[in-house]
Amino acid sequence: MDVVSRTPGAPVAKASSRGLLERLLAPFAEVHAGEAGTALLLTLNVFLLLTCYYIIKPVREALILGNEGAEVKSYASAAMVLLLSLYIPAYSAIASRVDRMRLITWVTAFFIGCLGAFYLLARAHMPHLGLVFFIWVGIFNVSIIAQFWSYANDVYTPEAGKRLFAIVAFGSTMGAIAGATITKALIAPLGVKQLMLVAAGVLFVSVVIARIVEAREGARHAQASSEANEQLGSQGGFRLVLGDRYLLLIGLLVLVLNIVNTNGEYILGKTLSLLAKHNVEAGLAGAISADDYKQKFIGGFYAGFQLTVNVVAAVVQLFLVSRILRWFGVRAALFFMPLISLAGYSMLAIAPIIGTIRLVKIAENSTDYSLQNTTRQALFLPTSRDAKYKGKAAIDTFFYRSGDLLSAGLVFLGAKLAMTPQRFSAVNVVLVLAWLLIVIQIGRAHARLTAEAERAAAARPVVTT
């Protein structure tokens, strides 16, 4: 055996001996020799996870809106936050006792079992199943994606992750599109309930892919395989976040970002509803009823809006994200979205017209789904394995859903005070300024952690055969 100074996940060679896959991926990211296989497998993994979510998302809407109503749906966010406060300690306890592959396998198997159980309960016409399923999906989608990115952060070094996460995250964008397309094609011939089984099958394949990645990385890097089997500490996810300033800042970033984004969705929806009502009063509905006109007007708007957001996000993810991270770095990339939001909501605070709101939300949402998402995941690259699995799980689930809850409270208060979309835009401007202050603090802490990780990596020997 030879001992070399190379960190787990680092490439064997940078430019020499690059294969066909590395050369094909070169226009989208800097891929070194031997890296394409794992990167594409991880891309496929997250593609399957997002496909699964977007298959069950319409099922969720059909069950809760068809049986419970929109009001009950709006109250469900509080229940999600409460259950997540119980889920995170349980997840942390399991993560402290098993290696990463058992953790991923067991948690995913649990969710697969839940989908099978929901299918049987749906066939048995269980009362209030729509509410239970809605809450479960809200926990499932944030926790399963957080777990994937914990694993990706564990596989890659900070240097490799900064280069390759742009490719991996592209799987999320395409998975969302694929899931929606599959659901549209299958919901008529199969029905709503059967889509739960389709989603369970997709989730099972994702576990298989994860195990292939683990076998591949274990074979390539003996030390990486050894570290992968190390158990985590006993500290829980919440305690980790609250006791680590860097993790707490990331949690606050996720919280404020989600409040701003959700408020923006409200501004768009409220303005669109007012415009539809104005059009009806102006006699633009023609021969159809006022309700039919509003539904067609709003539905048609959102259909085009979502398509544009997804297309722009895909283009940004594929062609810009890797270059922005390479040229400007992770810390600078964090400023792109809040600066876009600051400029957008400043304009809306002056003149919240529907055309401007549409452009602002397209820019904000597409940046969030592409650059912001990739950069936020990269923040965990220089952290400990405890932080990557347990701290990240707490941040990406509890803090994220808490943002939904706080935004709902703000909307409720704003409705009581008869706040206009213009005033909501002004509130968002203040929130974005706080967001920028958080980003500045994260940048400083990230620079320190990255320097420490690089020094530790340089001193760590790797055993190769």
KOLTORVO-351273 format. One line per field, with one value per residue (C-alpha): residue in three letters; x, y, z. Coordinates in steps of 0.1 Angstrom, whole numbers, plus 5000, padded with zeros to 4 digits. Each point is the difference from the previous one (the first is absolute). Layout:
// KOLTORVO-351273
aa <- ALA | ...
X <- X | ...
Y <- Y | ...
Z <- Z | ...
// end
This chain:
// KOLTORVO-351273
aa <- MET | ASP | VAL | VAL | SER | ARG | THR | PRO | GLY | ALA | PRO | VAL | ALA | LYS | ALA | SER | SER | ARG | GLY | LEU | LEU | GLU | ARG | LEU | LEU | ALA | PRO | PHE | ALA | GLU | VAL | HIS | ALA | GLY | GLU | ALA | GLY | THR | ALA | LEU | LEU | LEU | THR | LEU | ASN | VAL | PHE | LEU | LEU | LEU | THR | CYS | TYR | TYR | ILE | ILE | LYS | PRO | VAL | ARG | GLU | ALA | LEU | ILE | LEU | GLY | ASN | GLU | GLY | ALA | GLU | VAL | LYS | SER | TYR | ALA | SER | ALA | ALA | MET | VAL | LEU | LEU | LEU | SER | LEU | TYR | ILE | PRO | ALA | TYR | SER | ALA | ILE | ALA | SER | ARG | VAL | ASP | ARG | MET | ARG | LEU | ILE | THR | TRP | VAL | THR | ALA | PHE | PHE | ILE | GLY | CYS | LEU | GLY | ALA | PHE | TYR | LEU | LEU | ALA | ARG | ALA | HIS | MET | PRO | HIS | LEU | GLY | LEU | VAL | PHE | PHE | ILE | TRP | VAL | GLY | ILE | PHE | ASN | VAL | SER | ILE | ILE | ALA | GLN | PHE | TRP | SER | TYR | ALA | ASN | ASP | VAL | TYR | THR | PRO | GLU | ALA | GLY | LYS | ARG | LEU | PHE | ALA | ILE | VAL | ALA | PHE | GLY | SER | THR | MET | GLY | ALA | ILE | ALA | GLY | ALA | THR | ILE | THR | LYS | ALA | LEU | ILE | ALA | PRO | LEU | GLY | VAL | LYS | GLN | LEU | MET | LEU | VAL | ALA | ALA | GLY | VAL | LEU | PHE | VAL | SER | VAL | VAL | ILE | ALA | ARG | ILE | VAL | GLU | ALA | ARG | GLU | GLY | ALA | ARG | HIS | ALA | GLN | ALA | SER | SER | GLU | ALA | ASN | GLU | GLN | LEU | GLY | SER | GLN | GLY | GLY | PHE | ARG | LEU | VAL | LEU | GLY | ASP | ARG | TYR | LEU | LEU | LEU | ILE | GLY | LEU | LEU | VAL | LEU | VAL | LEU | ASN | ILE | VAL | ASN | THR | ASN | GLY | GLU | TYR | ILE | LEU | GLY | LYS | THR | LEU | SER | LEU | LEU | ALA | LYS | HIS | ASN | VAL | GLU | ALA | GLY | LEU | ALA | GLY | ALA | ILE | SER | ALA | ASP | ASP | TYR | LYS | GLN | LYS | PHE | ILE | GLY | GLY | PHE | TYR | ALA | GLY | PHE | GLN | LEU | THR | VAL | ASN | VAL | VAL | ALA | ALA | VAL | VAL | GLN | LEU | PHE | LEU | VAL | SER | ARG | ILE | LEU | ARG | TRP | PHE | GLY | VAL | ARG | ALA | ALA | LEU | PHE | PHE | MET | PRO | LEU | ILE | SER | LEU | ALA | GLY | TYR | SER | MET | LEU | ALA | ILE | ALA | PRO | ILE | ILE | GLY | THR | ILE | ARG | LEU | VAL | LYS | ILE | ALA | GLU | ASN | SER | THR | ASP | TYR | SER | LEU | GLN | ASN | THR | THR | ARG | GLN | ALA | LEU | PHE | LEU | PRO | THR | SER | ARG | ASP | ALA | LYS | TYR | LYS | GLY | LYS | ALA | ALA | ILE | ASP | THR | PHE | PHE | TYR | ARG | SER | GLY | ASP | LEU | LEU | SER | ALA | GLY | LEU | VAL | PHE | LEU | GLY | ALA | LYS | LEU | ALA | MET | THR | PRO | GLN | ARG | PHE | SER | ALA | VAL | ASN | VAL | VAL | LEU | VAL | LEU | ALA | TRP | LEU | LEU | ILE | VAL | ILE | GLN | ILE | GLY | ARG | ALA | HIS | ALA | ARG | LEU | THR | ALA | GLU | ALA | GLU | ARG | ALA | ALA | ALA | ALA | ARG | PRO | VAL | VAL | THR | THR
X <- 5000 | 5011 | 4991 | 4992 | 4988 | 4966 | 4966 | 4970 | 4980 | 5029 | 5008 | 5029 | 5009 | 4987 | 5003 | 5018 | 4983 | 4965 | 4975 | 4971 | 4976 | 5023 | 5004 | 4963 | 4994 | 5028 | 4977 | 4979 | 5026 | 5037 | 5001 | 5032 | 5010 | 4980 | 4974 | 4972 | 4986 | 4993 | 4987 | 4976 | 4988 | 4994 | 4982 | 4978 | 4994 | 4986 | 4982 | 4981 | 4993 | 4985 | 4981 | 4985 | 4990 | 4984 | 4980 | 4985 | 4996 | 4968 | 4987 | 5005 | 4980 | 4972 | 4995 | 5001 | 4981 | 4975 | 4992 | 5011 | 5000 | 5025 | 4996 | 5011 | 5030 | 5011 | 5000 | 5021 | 5033 | 4997 | 4996 | 5030 | 5023 | 4987 | 5007 | 5034 | 5009 | 4995 | 5015 | 5033 | 5010 | 4989 | 5021 | 5030 | 4998 | 5000 | 5028 | 5021 | 4997 | 5005 | 5023 | 4988 | 4989 | 4978 | 4986 | 4991 | 4986 | 4979 | 4985 | 4992 | 4985 | 4978 | 4986 | 4994 | 4981 | 4980 | 4990 | 4988 | 4980 | 4984 | 4990 | 4982 | 4984 | 4988 | 4984 | 4983 | 4987 | 5015 | 4985 | 5022 | 5027 | 5006 | 5011 | 5023 | 5015 | 5005 | 5020 | 5020 | 5010 | 5011 | 5024 | 5010 | 5011 | 5022 | 5016 | 5007 | 5017 | 5019 | 5013 | 5011 | 5020 | 5015 | 5013 | 5013 | 5018 | 5015 | 5012 | 5017 | 5028 | 4993 | 5020 | 4983 | 4966 | 5003 | 5008 | 4975 | 4969 | 4988 | 4997 | 4985 | 4974 | 4989 | 4984 | 4976 | 4988 | 4994 | 4984 | 4974 | 4992 | 5000 | 4978 | 4974 | 5000 | 4997 | 4971 | 4982 | 5003 | 4991 | 4973 | 4972 | 5007 | 5012 | 4982 | 5012 | 5005 | 5022 | 5024 | 5011 | 5013 | 5018 | 5017 | 5010 | 5016 | 5020 | 5012 | 5012 | 5021 | 5016 | 5012 | 5016 | 5018 | 5012 | 5015 | 5017 | 5016 | 5011 | 5016 | 5017 | 5014 | 5010 | 5019 | 5018 | 5009 | 5009 | 5000 | 4968 | 4984 | 5014 | 4987 | 4966 | 4996 | 5009 | 4971 | 4990 | 5001 | 4971 | 4990 | 4966 | 4992 | 4984 | 5028 | 5026 | 4984 | 4994 | 5035 | 5018 | 4999 | 5007 | 4971 | 4977 | 5007 | 4992 | 4968 | 4991 | 5008 | 4976 | 4973 | 5002 | 5004 | 4968 | 4981 | 5010 | 4992 | 4967 | 4990 | 5009 | 4977 | 4972 | 5007 | 4997 | 4969 | 4982 | 5008 | 4989 | 4967 | 4993 | 5007 | 4977 | 4973 | 5006 | 4997 | 4967 | 4986 | 5013 | 4979 | 5029 | 4986 | 4977 | 4973 | 5017 | 4993 | 5022 | 5014 | 5008 | 5018 | 5021 | 5010 | 5010 | 5018 | 5020 | 5006 | 5013 | 5022 | 5016 | 5004 | 5022 | 5017 | 5011 | 5012 | 5021 | 5015 | 5009 | 5016 | 5020 | 5011 | 5012 | 5020 | 5016 | 5008 | 5015 | 5021 | 5005 | 5001 | 5033 | 5017 | 4987 | 5013 | 5033 | 5005 | 4985 | 5000 | 4973 | 5000 | 4995 | 4973 | 4979 | 4995 | 4983 | 4965 | 4996 | 5012 | 4975 | 4973 | 5010 | 4999 | 4967 | 4980 | 5013 | 4984 | 4968 | 4998 | 4997 | 4979 | 4987 | 4986 | 4995 | 5025 | 5028 | 4990 | 5001 | 5036 | 5011 | 4986 | 5014 | 5035 | 4997 | 4985 | 5023 | 5031 | 4987 | 4995 | 5035 | 5028 | 4987 | 4991 | 5034 | 5019 | 4980 | 5009 | 5037 | 5000 | 5002 | 5030 | 5026 | 4979 | 5002 | 4981 | 4977 | 4992 | 4994 | 4975 | 4984 | 5005 | 4990 | 4969 | 4988 | 5007 | 4985 | 4968 | 4992 | 5014 | 4986 | 4964 | 5002 | 5005 | 4967 | 4983 | 5014 | 4990 | 4965 | 4998 | 5012 | 4974 | 4973 | 5011 | 5002 | 4965 | 4987 | 5018 | 4988 | 5036 | 5004 | 5024 | 5021 | 5004 | 5008 | 5028 | 5013 | 5001 | 5020 | 5025 | 5007 | 5002 | 5025 | 5022 | 5001 | 5007 | 5031 | 5014 | 4996 | 5018 | 5029 | 5004 | 4998 | 5027 | 5024 | 4993 | 5002 | 5035 | 5012 | 4986 | 5013 | 5035 | 4999 | 4986 | 5028 | 5027 | 4985 | 4998 | 5036 | 5011 | 4979 | 5015 | 4980 | 5007 | 4998 | 5007
Y <- 5000 | 5036 | 5030 | 5031 | 5034 | 5002 | 5006 | 4977 | 5010 | 5018 | 4992 | 4977 | 5023 | 5033 | 5003 | 4969 | 4968 | 5015 | 4976 | 5006 | 5009 | 5026 | 5016 | 5000 | 5018 | 5025 | 5028 | 4999 | 4996 | 4993 | 4962 | 4983 | 4965 | 4972 | 5024 | 4998 | 4966 | 5009 | 5035 | 4986 | 4973 | 5027 | 5020 | 4970 | 4995 | 5035 | 4998 | 4970 | 5016 | 5031 | 4979 | 4981 | 5032 | 5015 | 4968 | 5001 | 5038 | 5000 | 4970 | 5021 | 5029 | 4977 | 4984 | 5031 | 5023 | 4974 | 4988 | 5027 | 5034 | 5028 | 5014 | 4967 | 5000 | 5034 | 4988 | 4970 | 5019 | 5003 | 4962 | 4995 | 5021 | 4982 | 4966 | 5010 | 5010 | 4963 | 4986 | 5018 | 4985 | 4965 | 5004 | 5013 | 4970 | 4975 | 5019 | 4997 | 4962 | 4989 | 5008 | 5022 | 4973 | 4983 | 5034 | 5008 | 4965 | 4998 | 5035 | 4995 | 4965 | 5017 | 5025 | 4972 | 4981 | 5031 | 5004 | 4963 | 5006 | 5032 | 4981 | 4974 | 5026 | 5019 | 4969 | 4995 | 5036 | 5011 | 5032 | 5031 | 4982 | 5031 | 5020 | 4973 | 4994 | 5037 | 5004 | 4968 | 5012 | 5034 | 4981 | 4974 | 5024 | 5022 | 4972 | 4976 | 5028 | 5012 | 4965 | 4997 | 5032 | 4989 | 4970 | 5020 | 5023 | 4970 | 4984 | 5031 | 5023 | 5037 | 5005 | 4972 | 5009 | 5036 | 4988 | 4971 | 5010 | 5020 | 4968 | 4980 | 5027 | 5000 | 4966 | 5019 | 5023 | 4972 | 4977 | 5027 | 5002 | 4962 | 4994 | 5025 | 4985 | 4964 | 5010 | 5017 | 4969 | 4974 | 5016 | 4994 | 4963 | 4990 | 5024 | 5020 | 4971 | 4979 | 5028 | 4994 | 4966 | 5015 | 5025 | 4972 | 4982 | 5031 | 5004 | 4964 | 5005 | 5031 | 4978 | 4976 | 5029 | 5013 | 4966 | 4998 | 5034 | 4988 | 4969 | 5020 | 5026 | 4973 | 4981 | 5032 | 5014 | 4977 | 5027 | 5015 | 4966 | 4997 | 5035 | 4993 | 4972 | 5021 | 5008 | 5035 | 5017 | 4998 | 5037 | 5007 | 5021 | 5029 | 5002 | 4999 | 5030 | 5020 | 4994 | 5008 | 5036 | 4990 | 4975 | 5024 | 5026 | 4976 | 4991 | 5037 | 5004 | 4972 | 5015 | 5035 | 4989 | 4979 | 5028 | 5024 | 4975 | 4990 | 5036 | 5006 | 4972 | 5016 | 5034 | 4983 | 4980 | 5029 | 5024 | 4974 | 4995 | 5037 | 5003 | 4971 | 5017 | 5033 | 4983 | 4985 | 5033 | 5016 | 4975 | 4980 | 4967 | 4999 | 4973 | 4977 | 5003 | 5022 | 4969 | 4982 | 5031 | 5004 | 4964 | 5000 | 5034 | 4990 | 4964 | 5012 | 5025 | 4975 | 4974 | 5024 | 5013 | 4967 | 4988 | 5032 | 4996 | 4963 | 5008 | 5029 | 4980 | 4971 | 5023 | 5018 | 4967 | 4985 | 5029 | 5026 | 4985 | 4981 | 5031 | 5023 | 4977 | 4996 | 5037 | 5016 | 4972 | 4988 | 5031 | 5024 | 4978 | 5004 | 5037 | 4995 | 4990 | 5026 | 5028 | 4989 | 4999 | 5034 | 5016 | 4983 | 5007 | 5036 | 5005 | 4983 | 5022 | 5029 | 4985 | 4964 | 4994 | 4964 | 5001 | 5012 | 4975 | 4972 | 5009 | 5004 | 4966 | 4983 | 5014 | 4992 | 4964 | 4989 | 5013 | 4982 | 4967 | 5002 | 5021 | 5006 | 4963 | 4988 | 5026 | 4993 | 4963 | 5009 | 5018 | 4967 | 4987 | 5012 | 4989 | 4969 | 4968 | 5007 | 5034 | 4985 | 4974 | 5011 | 5038 | 5002 | 4978 | 5025 | 5030 | 4987 | 4988 | 5018 | 5035 | 4997 | 4991 | 5026 | 5026 | 4988 | 5003 | 5035 | 5012 | 4986 | 5020 | 5031 | 4996 | 4995 | 5032 | 5019 | 4990 | 5012 | 5033 | 5002 | 5002 | 5004 | 4981 | 5032 | 4999 | 4964 | 5008 | 5026 | 4974 | 4977 | 5028 | 5002 | 4962 | 4998 | 5026 | 4976 | 4972 | 5018 | 5006 | 4962 | 4993 | 5022 | 4982 | 4966 | 5010 | 5008 | 4967 | 4980 | 5015 | 4990 | 4964 | 4995 | 5010 | 4976 | 4972 | 5006 | 4998 | 4968 | 4984 | 5009 | 4982 | 4969 | 4970 | 4978 | 4963 | 4986 | 4966
Z <- 5000 | 4993 | 5021 | 4981 | 5010 | 4982 | 5015 | 4995 | 4970 | 4984 | 4964 | 4990 | 4971 | 4989 | 4963 | 4988 | 4992 | 4999 | 4984 | 4977 | 5029 | 5014 | 4966 | 4994 | 5034 | 4994 | 4986 | 5032 | 5027 | 5007 | 5002 | 5008 | 4989 | 5017 | 5014 | 4974 | 5011 | 5036 | 4990 | 4975 | 5025 | 5026 | 4974 | 4992 | 5037 | 5007 | 4966 | 5013 | 5034 | 4984 | 4975 | 5029 | 5018 | 4969 | 4994 | 5035 | 5001 | 4978 | 5020 | 5032 | 4985 | 4987 | 5034 | 5022 | 4977 | 4990 | 5035 | 5025 | 4983 | 4995 | 5035 | 5016 | 4976 | 5012 | 5036 | 4993 | 5001 | 5038 | 5003 | 4978 | 5022 | 5031 | 4986 | 4987 | 5035 | 5009 | 4967 | 5003 | 5034 | 4988 | 4968 | 5019 | 5024 | 4971 | 4982 | 5032 | 5000 | 4964 | 4971 | 4972 | 4976 | 5026 | 5009 | 4964 | 4994 | 5032 | 4996 | 4964 | 5007 | 5027 | 4975 | 4974 | 5027 | 5007 | 4964 | 5000 | 5032 | 4986 | 4968 | 5021 | 5022 | 4969 | 4987 | 5033 | 4999 | 5033 | 5013 | 4999 | 4981 | 4978 | 5030 | 5014 | 4965 | 4994 | 5033 | 4992 | 4965 | 5015 | 5024 | 4974 | 4972 | 5022 | 5020 | 4971 | 4979 | 5031 | 5005 | 4964 | 5002 | 5033 | 4982 | 4971 | 5023 | 5017 | 4968 | 4986 | 5013 | 5000 | 4969 | 4980 | 5013 | 4989 | 4965 | 4997 | 5020 | 4970 | 4980 | 5029 | 5007 | 4964 | 5008 | 5024 | 4972 | 4975 | 5027 | 5006 | 4963 | 4996 | 5031 | 4988 | 4965 | 5013 | 5022 | 4972 | 4978 | 5027 | 5021 | 4975 | 4993 | 5035 | 5024 | 5029 | 5025 | 4977 | 4996 | 5035 | 4990 | 4969 | 5024 | 5023 | 4971 | 4990 | 5036 | 5001 | 4969 | 5016 | 5029 | 4975 | 4984 | 5033 | 5009 | 4966 | 5007 | 5034 | 4986 | 4973 | 5024 | 5025 | 4974 | 4987 | 5034 | 5028 | 5026 | 4988 | 5005 | 5035 | 5009 | 4986 | 5025 | 5030 | 5023 | 5007 | 5034 | 5024 | 4997 | 4985 | 4969 | 5019 | 5025 | 4973 | 4982 | 5031 | 5012 | 4968 | 4987 | 4964 | 4999 | 5018 | 4974 | 4972 | 5018 | 5002 | 4963 | 4991 | 5023 | 4987 | 4963 | 5003 | 5016 | 4973 | 4972 | 5015 | 5005 | 4963 | 4990 | 5020 | 4983 | 4966 | 5009 | 5016 | 4971 | 4975 | 5018 | 5002 | 4963 | 4991 | 5021 | 4983 | 4966 | 5009 | 5012 | 4968 | 4980 | 4986 | 5010 | 4971 | 4999 | 5026 | 5037 | 5023 | 5018 | 4968 | 4987 | 5031 | 5001 | 4963 | 5003 | 5032 | 4988 | 4966 | 5016 | 5024 | 4973 | 4980 | 5031 | 5013 | 4966 | 4996 | 5035 | 4994 | 4966 | 5013 | 5031 | 4978 | 4977 | 5030 | 5017 | 4970 | 4986 | 5027 | 5035 | 4996 | 4985 | 5027 | 5027 | 4983 | 4991 | 5031 | 5026 | 5024 | 5023 | 4971 | 4984 | 5032 | 4991 | 4966 | 5012 | 5028 | 4977 | 4973 | 5027 | 5013 | 4966 | 4992 | 5031 | 5001 | 4966 | 5012 | 5031 | 4976 | 4972 | 5005 | 4966 | 4988 | 4972 | 5023 | 5027 | 4975 | 4989 | 5036 | 5010 | 4970 | 5008 | 5037 | 4996 | 4972 | 5020 | 5031 | 4982 | 4983 | 5014 | 5035 | 5006 | 4987 | 5020 | 5032 | 4997 | 4995 | 5034 | 5017 | 4982 | 5026 | 5030 | 5022 | 4992 | 5030 | 4984 | 4966 | 5011 | 5032 | 4999 | 4963 | 5007 | 5026 | 4978 | 4968 | 5017 | 5032 | 4991 | 4964 | 5012 | 5028 | 4972 | 4984 | 5034 | 5007 | 4965 | 5005 | 5033 | 4982 | 4973 | 5026 | 5019 | 4967 | 4991 | 5033 | 4995 | 4963 | 4988 | 4962 | 4978 | 4999 | 5038 | 5000 | 4975 | 5024 | 5028 | 4977 | 4993 | 5038 | 5002 | 4970 | 5018 | 5030 | 4976 | 4986 | 5035 | 5006 | 4967 | 5010 | 5033 | 4983 | 4976 | 5028 | 5018 | 4968 | 4992 | 5034 | 4997 | 4965 | 5010 | 5030 | 4977 | 4975 | 5027 | 5014 | 4965 | 4992 | 5032 | 4996 | 4984 | 4977 | 4997 | 4965 | 4986
// end
